[in-house]
Amino acid sequence: QLQLVESGGDLVQPGGSLTLSCTAPGFALTNSAIGWFRQAPGKGREAISCISANGVTNYADSVKGRFATSRDNAKNMVYLQLNSLTSEDTAVYYCGRIPTSGYFCTSFQQSLFNNWGQGTQVTVSS
């Protein structure tokens, strides 16, 4: 079964930046919408962002203006750029997939996405 692979998590200082990556080995993500989610210790999984197959994006209010998602179809990669990080951003970050080119991220609740990866840990601490 297809499983996405996240990478790029790290320990970063408050105010720092990080870029996370999401890919699917051996499977083209070209016609998929990709969502980013995160789960902090003791909390539920939170929707962060969504990018449609043709590049339409949407963000949760909690990260709007600080995080940016993009995709490079030639590299089969979807990225999440994290800026101005605070301790509240500490979490395991996951990407999920909606297998259609006709989804434009008007909403991006977790139940719509599949093919979750194992996640990548982001820790913001001095």
FENWOQUI-V512208 format. One record per residue. N is the residue number from 0. SS is DSSP state (hx for helix, st for strand, lp for the rest). PSI is psi in radians with two decimals (* if undefined). NEAR is the number of other ideal C-beta (glycine too) atoms within 8 Angstrom. Layout:
BEGIN
N|SS|PSI|NEAR ; N|SS|PSI|NEAR
END
This chain:
BEGIN
0|lp|2.47|3 ; 1|lp|2.32|7 ; 2|lp|2.25|9 ; 3|lp|2.77|14 ; 4|st|2.09|10 ; 5|st|2.62|15 ; 6|st|2.94|8 ; 7|lp|-0.12|9 ; 8|lp|2.65|13 ; 9|lp|3.06|7 ; 10|st|2.20|5 ; 11|st|2.61|10 ; 12|lp|2.70|8 ; 13|lp|2.41|9 ; 14|lp|-0.15|6 ; 15|lp|-3.10|8 ; 16|lp|2.80|9 ; 17|st|2.61|12 ; 18|st|2.15|9 ; 19|st|2.65|15 ; 20|st|2.62|10 ; 21|st|2.28|15 ; 22|st|3.02|12 ; 23|lp|1.72|14 ; 24|lp|2.14|5 ; 25|lp|0.15|3 ; 26|lp|2.29|6 ; 27|lp|2.25|7 ; 28|lp|0.12|13 ; 29|lp|-0.76|8 ; 30|lp|0.53|8 ; 31|lp|2.57|11 ; 32|st|2.46|14 ; 33|st|2.27|16 ; 34|st|2.58|18 ; 35|st|2.41|16 ; 36|st|2.86|14 ; 37|st|2.70|13 ; 38|st|1.98|11 ; 39|lp|2.77|9 ; 40|lp|2.25|5 ; 41|lp|0.12|3 ; 42|lp|2.89|7 ; 43|lp|2.98|4 ; 44|st|2.29|8 ; 45|st|2.32|12 ; 46|st|2.37|12 ; 47|st|-0.92|14 ; 48|st|2.91|16 ; 49|st|2.49|14 ; 50|st|2.26|14 ; 51|lp|3.03|12 ; 52|lp|-0.55|11 ; 53|lp|0.26|6 ; 54|lp|0.10|8 ; 55|lp|2.33|8 ; 56|st|2.75|12 ; 57|st|2.61|9 ; 58|st|2.65|11 ; 59|lp|2.61|9 ; 60|lp|-0.54|5 ; 61|lp|-0.34|6 ; 62|lp|-0.06|10 ; 63|lp|2.27|8 ; 64|lp|-0.25|3 ; 65|lp|-0.61|8 ; 66|st|2.63|13 ; 67|st|2.32|8 ; 68|st|2.53|15 ; 69|st|2.97|10 ; 70|st|2.60|11 ; 71|st|1.68|9 ; 72|lp|-0.51|8 ; 73|lp|-0.56|4 ; 74|lp|-0.04|6 ; 75|lp|0.75|10 ; 76|st|2.54|9 ; 77|st|2.38|14 ; 78|st|2.69|12 ; 79|st|1.95|15 ; 80|st|2.15|11 ; 81|st|2.13|12 ; 82|lp|2.81|8 ; 83|lp|0.86|6 ; 84|lp|2.51|15 ; 85|lp|3.01|8 ; 86|hx|-0.43|7 ; 87|hx|-0.25|6 ; 88|hx|-0.07|10 ; 89|lp|2.15|10 ; 90|st|2.96|12 ; 91|st|2.25|10 ; 92|st|2.33|16 ; 93|st|2.66|13 ; 94|st|2.60|15 ; 95|st|2.90|13 ; 96|st|2.44|15 ; 97|st|2.05|12 ; 98|lp|1.04|6 ; 99|lp|2.53|9 ; 100|lp|-0.09|9 ; 101|lp|0.26|5 ; 102|lp|2.19|10 ; 103|lp|0.40|8 ; 104|lp|0.51|13 ; 105|lp|-0.51|4 ; 106|lp|2.73|6 ; 107|lp|0.97|11 ; 108|lp|2.66|6 ; 109|hx|-0.65|9 ; 110|hx|-0.30|4 ; 111|hx|-0.31|9 ; 112|lp|2.68|12 ; 113|st|-3.08|7 ; 114|lp|0.66|11 ; 115|lp|2.52|10 ; 116|lp|-3.01|12 ; 117|lp|-0.26|6 ; 118|lp|2.82|11 ; 119|st|2.35|12 ; 120|st|2.23|8 ; 121|st|2.15|17 ; 122|st|2.15|9 ; 123|st|1.97|14 ; 124|lp|2.58|8 ; 125|lp|*|3
END
